[in-house]
């Protein structure tokens, strides 16, 4: 099973997929960085060795397929209606707080990529129905970006939300019930602050914890006895 974003499917000359743990199909010569939950952005070419460069965002103007690995974090894929360019961003809470989205889009701007023509897709990730965190994590994201949601709904809550998706597994058990984080909403606020409109972004309605065991979830693996599982999300420009 894979998820495909309609907005990226509509872009000519581009292929992508948000793969599941049960579907490891991916392109040959796929470039993945050595992910560190940081804010380093990499521009890659045809000859770069996969896994040899540390970073959490990749972009290219070549036809080399690029991708990231996730098991609850946000997989973010980016294409353009105008520019020959694609990107893949790994968005865990640490990377989001450290500035991975800002650094990525500033790198795009330096390459003269037009933000108004971008199409962004946020794939399957853990959602606030299952992502319980402690006060320290909330304090970190509030210090980093709390100004973005002043007077609006914060991307975290003291109250657990009901799942908005088709739940086929049990939701995460409650631990201390301190706070529940919505990584997707956090990412949307960061994109909005950079000038990427909500109409440019598609969000997958899939929680990796409770939407089905075909999705790998680091958090679910901590709570239940199951083998390590994760998913590849990838994107590429087609060869002419």
C-alpha positions, 0 to 999 in steps of 0.5 A: 500500500502506498499513498499518492498526493493528488497535487503532486500527481497533477505535476507533469514530469514528476513521480512520487510515492509515500510508501508503507512498511508493507510496500518497500518498492522504491526506485533504483539509485534512490538517494537518501541522506543520513538522517540526524533529526537536525536542520541540514539541507543537501543538494544532490546530483547524480553521483552522490553516494546514498547514506554518506551525507548527513542531513534531513532535507534533500533537493535536486534538479536532476532526475536522480530519485531522492527520498527519506525514511520515517516511522512517525515523523512527517515525510514532506515531498515538494514539487513545482509547477514551474521549476525543474526541481524536487525535494524531500524533507524529514520532519520530526519534532526536533528537526521542525524546532531546529528549523529544517523547513525554514532552512529548506525553503531558504535553500530553494530561494537561493536557487531561484526556485519560486515558492508561489509555484510549489506544491507540497505534500505531507504524508502519513505520520503520527497524529495528535490522537496518538502522540503524547509528549512531556512538558519539555517537548512542548516548551521547546516548540513553544520557545522555537515557534510559539509566536506563529500560533498566538491567538490560534489553535496551537499544534499541541493540546492538554486534551487528547483528540479523537482520531479523524481517520479510519482507525484499524488499530488501538490508539496509543495508551495514555501515559502521563496525559501531559500534552498531545502534539499535532506535527502536521499542524506544526508543519503547516504553520511553518510553511504558512510563515514562509509564504506557502499557502494552504492551497499549495499543501496536501495532507495525508489523512493517515496516522502511522500509529492507529491507521493500520499495521501496514504503516511503521510506527516507532511509538507503536513499537515501543508500546507493543511487541512488533518488529522494526518497520518504517517507510520510504517516501520518494520523489523524482523528475522523469527523464525526458 
